[in-house]
Amino acid sequence: MSMPFYVSPEQVIKDKADYARKGIARGRSVVVLQYAGGLLFVAENRSRALHKISEIYDRIAFAAVGKYNEFENLRVAGVRLADLRGYSYDRRDVTGRSLANAYAQTLGTIFTETQKPYEVEIVVAEVGDTPHDDQLYRLTFDGSVGDEHGFVAMGGSAEHITAGLKERWTEGMDVADALRLAVELLGSAPENGNGEGAHVLTPSQLEVAVLDRARPRRKFKRIQGQALADMLGVEDDSDDEPAGAQD
């Protein structure tokens, strides 16, 4: 009679965490940072159809790195939860904190109760009436939640980008300066999750959006095409029609 193979719970948790971290590290990075007028989201993303950055509700947005199908499931669940809560109670009852708590419970359950954890990190961001009211929540694959201030970076080059933001990000930056800083840091990493060296990112390789506190009710806006090129001070190399910013 063969003896059953035993693995300690500590080793199982460690193996799951290592597996998830390796998957996340292979992904291209995303940066979320505060600027004078709201919150800016910048991702290195060559796909025009598969978004890393999306609107969740009126004042709330979602950014993610890792496996697309996994974080897309989380995004859709967040949209449904926000819509249900806003319809059942009041739109003001839908907050970034409540969504972050819901995501934390979901990710924690998946990590502990399933064989394969989600290979994702996400940010739930809510823009407030003033910069002091802005909220940034970073959630990791095991359901841990971090209340971030000013900026957050995720993905393969997160440590390098975070170090650069600590040195160069300042409170009250305008959106163009914040965008150029984020793009420079995204492209300057000596190694990213795909083994590429430092490189210059063009508008066609970027996904950019803002939560603009000056906009009426729905604060989310994508920036692309010629509008994005103008902010970066480069030529537009994208094929988007029509070019410019859109909701």
Secondary structure, DSSP 8 states (H G I E B T S, - for coil): --------HHHHHHHHHHHHHHHHHTS--EEEEEETTEEEEEEE---SSS-SEEEEETTEEEEEEE-HHHHHHHHHHHHHHHHHHHHHS-GGG--HHHHHHHHHHHHHHHHHHSSS---EEEEEEE--SSGGG-EEEEE-TTS-EEEE-SEEEESTTHHHHHHHHHHH--TT--HHHHHHHHHHHHHH-SS-TTS-------GGGEEEEEEETTSSS--EEEE-HHHHHHHHTS------SS-S-B-
